[in-house]
Amino acid sequence: PPWIINDVVVHIVWADVARECYLRGDLATARELAMEAKRHAVTHGDHRTLRVLIILIARVDHAHGKHAEAIEGLGELKDSTVSELADMTEILFECYTFLSKPVWADDVV
């Protein structure tokens, strides 16, 4: 069926493009798109996409070596699904490992 312009939600499209950029290694573009999509997700109250973007931005920050920023960004994550919590735990573990700081499981959860 043909798309109606109202069916296309721009920040979701940007989130998908940002994820593709991340997967292809274009981290700067991925972060820029994800940050813009995040601003729009907040404006539109799209909590699901917001959670996806927070995790994506943390992955990009971790890949850039900005481990403290990745950890701080994940602090915004609220009402996560089990899958999102697993992603968050993985990113936090990797970031704390690179920072050479011990972390307790209770602190992550």
C-alpha angles and dihedrals in degrees: 000000000000117000120248111216091235089060092062112084107197099207091054090052090049090050090054092047090047090053091051090050089051092050090050092049098251093133099165093055091042092055095045093050092043093051092050092046089049092055090052093045089055091048092050095042092238099157096174094056090041091058091048090050094048089055092045092050090049090051091051092047090049091050089051090052093250094130097157090052091049091052092047092048092053088059087076092063111114133175094006128185120238090258091052091048089052091051091047092050091050093050093046092049092051093046094048089047091054090046089050091230120138114235130196119223090236090059092054095048 
